[in-house]
Each structure stands twice: as structure tokens, then as C-alpha cells.
Amino acid sequence: MAKSRFEYVRDFEQRDVLIPETYIVVRIDGKKFHEFSNYYKFEKPNDMRALKLMNACAKNVLLQYRSEVILAYGESDEYSFILRSDTTLYNRRIDKISSLFVSLFTSQYVMLWSKFFPNDPLDVKHLPFFDSRCVSYPNLKCIKDYLSWRFVDTHINNLYNTVFWQLVQKCGLTTREAENKLSGTVSSEKQEILFSECGINYNNEPEMFKKGSLVTRKGEILHIDVIKKIDELFEGY
């Protein structure tokens, strides 16, 4: 960069860095995706095309940074990328890591959209955008608990949404009636309602819906019980 008398303005820039020797999670989340999914008429409660598009984007981001990322895990319109504790990527600057991961993810989403939605071209007035955050975790236990938290969240959200939308679409309840019916119910009660009133066995739902998607450093996309495999996933880290 050329020297000039105006260069002093660079002194106002803040370069916040993440704590050394901590694991980093970059979580990307769709912004106003409720409106976005309604506009493009995503199937409820899960749209297979949309989920596969998210997975493809995450895979490409992970492969771009495969030497730094241990794995990525996603569900619905969010994805978490877990970086090694010893990474020095972009000198661990929060702004660099956060902005570059989310911008690459968004560009992939736009470029790959037509592959998964060939009959629904993107409308310039309704484009996808995402936010992101970087969080550092001090040890392997915390990072395992983080991934387990997202996995459990996937199950809770998907079970509720599956029963809710089946009650609306198949049983003819209003959204308010479905909310009231499910209020205060536990997991086993939701599954019983789904089976007895909608004729659907939750165990037969697609694994991607129930368990989310995990992308390995090899670019494999798996739908597994994260909690049961947690030690295996982080072996060597």
C-alpha cells in the first residue's frame, strides 16, 4: 500500500483476535430465512432440495479450508465449522475469519441454487443472505458439548416441526390449534400424536431430517448420531 499523509486513519482499525490455543466455531445462520423459504415455497417441515444445497455449500467451504477445519455440522439454515485449536488462519482475526467464511458460503449458495432449484430462478429482490459469528472454546470437552448441543437442537426442532406441520397439512388443524395441542408435550407424546393421528412413524423419517448433516474433512456428508460418535469424530484433536 502506498504511503501518504492520510495513512494515519488505519490506526483506527480494530484487529480483534481469538484467544490462542482455543477451538474456534464459525456458525453461519440464514437471515430472515422464514421469509425467504416462504417466497420460494420450500416444503414444510423440511425441503430436501434446500438441505442438500446447504450441505453442498458447507462441503465446498470446508474443502477450501480443509487443513484448518475439523468438521462441519448443519441443520435447517445453519452450519457450524469447527476449527483446530492450533489454527493460525488469518492470524485468528475475528473479522477476517467470520466475513470470509460467510461470504464464501453465500456465494456458493447463489452459484449452486440452480442445481437444486432448476425451476425457480433467484429473484433479485429475494436473495439469500447469512450472518456469522466466531466463538472460541477452551478445550475439547467444550467443543464436544457444543456439537452435541447442536445435534440435540436438531432433534428437538425437527420432531416438533414434523408433528406440527402434519397436524396442519394432514389433519386440518389451524396453526394455532396445532400449537395448543403440542404445548407442554414431551418427545414421546409428540411421537405418539404423530403416529396415532397422522399415521407416521417418526423413526422412519429421513436420517438427514432427524440427525442433521455432518461434513468430514474428506468431504463426506454423513447423517449420524453425533453423541454416540463424538469421541471418534475428535480422535487426534
C-alpha positions in Angstrom: 0.0 0.0 0.0 1.3 3.4 -1.0 2.5 5.8 1.8 0.6 9.0 2.2 -0.2 11.6 4.9 -3.6 10.1 5.1 -2.4 6.7 6.2 -3.0 7.6 9.9 -6.6 6.6 9.5 -5.5 3.0 9.6 -4.8 3.5 13.3 -8.5 3.5 14.0 -9.0 -0.1 12.7 -9.5 -2.7 15.4 -8.0 -6.1 14.9 -9.7 -8.3 17.5 -8.2 -11.8 17.6 -9.5 -15.0 19.1 -7.7 -16.5 22.1 -4.7 -18.6 21.2 -4.9 -22.4 21.5 -8.6 -22.5 21.6 -11.0 -24.2 19.3 -13.0 -21.9 17.0 -16.5 -22.3 15.9 -17.8 -20.3 12.9 -21.5 -20.5 12.9 -23.4 -19.4 9.8 -27.1 -18.7 10.0 -29.7 -17.7 7.4 -31.0 -14.2 7.9 -34.8 -13.9 7.5 -35.0 -17.4 6.1 -38.6 -17.7 7.1 -39.5 -15.1 4.6 -37.0 -16.5 2.1 -38.3 -20.0 2.3 -41.9 -18.9 2.1 -41.2 -16.9 -1.1 -39.6 -19.9 -2.8 -42.2 -22.3 -1.4 -39.9 -24.6 0.5 -41.7 -27.8 1.5 -42.5 -27.9 5.2 -41.2 -29.0 7.6 -38.2 -30.0 5.6 -37.3 -29.3 2.0 -34.8 -31.9 0.7 -33.5 -29.6 -2.0 -32.8 -26.8 0.4 -31.0 -29.1 2.8 -28.9 -30.6 0.1 -28.0 -27.1 -1.1 -26.8 -26.2 2.3 -24.7 -29.3 2.5 -23.1 -28.7 -0.9 -22.2 -25.1 0.2 -20.7 -26.4 3.5 -18.7 -29.1 1.7 -17.2 -26.5 -0.6 -16.3 -24.2 2.2 -14.8 -27.0 4.3 -12.7 -28.2 1.3 -11.4 -24.7 0.8 -10.2 -24.7 4.4 -9.7 -28.4 5.0 -6.3 -28.0 6.7 -7.9 -25.8 9.3 -11.4 -27.3 9.8 -12.0 -30.5 11.8 -15.6 -30.9 10.6 -18.8 -29.0 9.9 -22.3 -29.7 11.1 -25.6 -28.3 9.9 -29.3 -28.3 10.1 -32.1 -26.2 8.6 -30.5 -22.9 7.6 -27.4 -23.0 9.8 -24.0 -24.5 9.7 -21.1 -24.7 12.2 -17.5 -25.1 11.2 -15.2 -26.3 13.9 -11.5 -25.1 13.5 -8.5 -26.7 15.1 -7.2 -25.2 18.3 -3.8 -24.6 16.8 -5.1 -22.9 13.7 -3.4 -19.6 12.7 -5.8 -18.9 9.9 -5.8 -15.1 9.1 -3.8 -14.7 12.4 -7.0 -15.7 14.2 -8.6 -12.3 13.4 -12.3 -12.5 14.1 -13.4 -10.1 11.3 -11.4 -12.0 8.7 -12.5 -15.5 9.6 -16.1 -14.6 10.1 -16.5 -12.5 7.0 -14.6 -14.8 4.6 -16.4 -17.9 5.7 -19.9 -16.4 5.4 -19.2 -14.6 2.1 -17.8 -17.8 0.6 -20.8 -19.8 1.9 -23.2 -17.2 0.5 -21.5 -17.1 -2.9 -21.7 -20.9 -3.1 -25.4 -20.8 -2.2 -26.1 -18.4 -5.0 -24.0 -20.2 -7.6 -25.4 -23.7 -6.7 -29.0 -22.6 -6.4 -30.0 -23.5 -10.0 -28.6 -27.1 -9.5 -31.1 -27.8 -6.7 -33.9 -25.4 -7.7 -33.7 -25.6 -11.6 -37.3 -24.3 -12.0 -37.1 -21.4 -9.5 -34.5 -18.8 -10.5 -33.4 -16.4 -7.8 -35.3 -13.2 -7.8 -33.0 -10.1 -7.3 -35.5 -8.8 -4.8 -35.4 -12.0 -2.8 -31.7 -13.1 -2.5 -30.3 -15.2 0.3 -28.0 -13.8 2.9 -26.4 -15.1 6.1 -24.9 -13.8 9.3 -22.0 -15.4 11.1 -20.1 -15.3 14.4 -16.9 -16.7 15.7 -16.7 -18.2 19.2 -13.6 -19.7 20.9 -13.9 -22.7 23.2 -11.1 -23.5 25.7 -11.0 -27.3 25.5 -12.1 -30.5 23.7 -14.9 -31.1 26.2 -16.5 -27.8 25.4 -16.3 -28.3 21.7 -17.8 -31.8 22.0 -20.6 -30.4 24.1 -21.1 -27.6 21.5 -21.6 -30.2 18.8 -23.8 -32.3 21.0 -25.9 -29.2 21.7 -26.5 -28.5 18.1 -27.3 -32.2 17.5 -29.9 -32.3 20.3 -31.3 -29.0 19.0 -31.8 -30.6 15.6 -33.8 -33.4 17.0 -36.0 -31.2 19.2 -36.8 -28.8 16.4 -37.4 -31.4 13.8 -39.7 -33.5 15.9 -41.8 -30.5 16.8 -41.9 -29.2 13.3 -42.7 -32.6 11.8 -45.7 -33.1 14.1 -46.8 -29.5 13.8 -46.9 -29.5 10.1 -48.5 -32.9 9.8 -51.3 -31.8 12.1 -51.8 -28.7 9.9 -51.4 -30.3 6.4 -52.8 -33.8 7.1 -55.2 -33.4 9.9 -56.6 -30.0 9.0 -55.7 -28.2 12.2 -55.0 -24.5 12.2 -51.6 -23.4 13.2 -53.0 -22.1 16.5 -54.7 -25.4 17.1 -51.6 -27.3 16.4 -49.5 -25.1 18.7 -52.1 -25.6 21.5 -52.2 -29.3 21.0 -48.4 -29.6 21.3 -48.0 -27.2 24.1 -46.4 -28.9 27.1 -45.9 -32.2 25.4 -42.7 -34.2 25.8 -40.9 -36.1 23.0 -42.7 -39.4 23.5 -46.1 -37.7 23.4 -45.2 -35.9 20.2 -44.2 -39.1 18.6 -47.5 -40.8 19.7 -49.5 -37.9 18.3 -47.7 -38.2 15.0 -48.3 -41.9 14.9 -51.9 -42.2 16.2 -53.3 -39.1 14.5 -51.2 -38.7 11.3 -50.2 -42.3 10.7 -46.4 -41.5 10.6 -43.7 -43.4 12.5 -41.0 -40.8 13.3 -38.3 -43.4 13.3 -39.0 -43.8 9.5 -38.3 -40.2 8.8 -35.1 -39.5 6.7 -32.0 -39.5 8.8 -30.9 -36.1 7.5 -34.1 -34.6 8.9 -33.7 -36.2 12.3 -29.9 -36.0 12.7 -28.7 -33.1 10.6 -25.7 -33.3 8.4 -22.0 -33.7 9.3 -19.3 -33.0 6.7 -15.9 -34.6 7.3 -12.5 -33.3 6.2 -12.7 -35.7 3.2 -15.9 -34.0 2.0 -18.1 -36.9 3.1 -21.6 -35.9 4.1 -22.9 -38.1 7.0 -26.2 -38.4 8.9 -25.2 -40.0 12.2 -25.8 -39.9 15.9 -23.2 -37.3 16.8 -23.4 -38.0 20.5 -22.6 -41.7 20.1 -19.8 -40.9 17.7 -18.4 -37.8 19.5 -15.1 -39.3 20.7 -14.4 -40.9 17.3 -15.1 -37.6 15.5 -12.5 -35.8 17.5 -9.9 -38.5 17.8 -6.4 -36.9 17.4 -7.6 -33.4 18.3 
